[in-house]
């Protein structure tokens, strides 16, 4: 059963010269519930755009994203917020707040959800420990290496206890050992029954996938 479906999905932009850029063009695919799906392709192929649209962070130019049987185009803002809360996002640029500690970066998205402070801290510690970062709990994000910031971003996604993980190039800033640890985490999340969607060039990540989609120039190859 598909958790996500896209039907003729398109996302077009205008660049500085007003030329039309077709970031995604007529993409139709399905992502099964509980799968570990990889979206591969070169830089600029549309991988990030696809994840953004799956996560309801932007609306498509044309076409449909269907999440758990519901077309996101038909959802109110409140319903979209509820859908997003079922997902954990890992952005390629980390999207951390530099002057907050690792713990604070992980816990602040939990505040509007009404998660008690003690539970916020428990989740932050558990997520960082899972990623081998328990000793960085009180370190400010700006003092962390790129690879460490990436793992904090992943811990933040895990702390929301999502059904779905959407991760954009999650191993791109990690050394080989950290990449293995992270991919083992994604493998374990998949084994626990969560749906994991990764955009990546990493052959090791592709080797874990239950399904691989390849994008080229915004189109499904």
Beta strands, then each sheet from edge to edge (+ up, - down):
strand 1: 2-14
strand 2: 20-32
strand 3: 36-40
strand 4: 62-67
strand 5: 70-71
strand 6: 87-90
strand 7: 164-168
strand 8: 195-199
strand 9: 211-216
strand 10: 219-220
sheet 1: 2+ 1- 4+ 5-
sheet 2: 6+ 7+ 8+ 3+ 9+ 10-
end
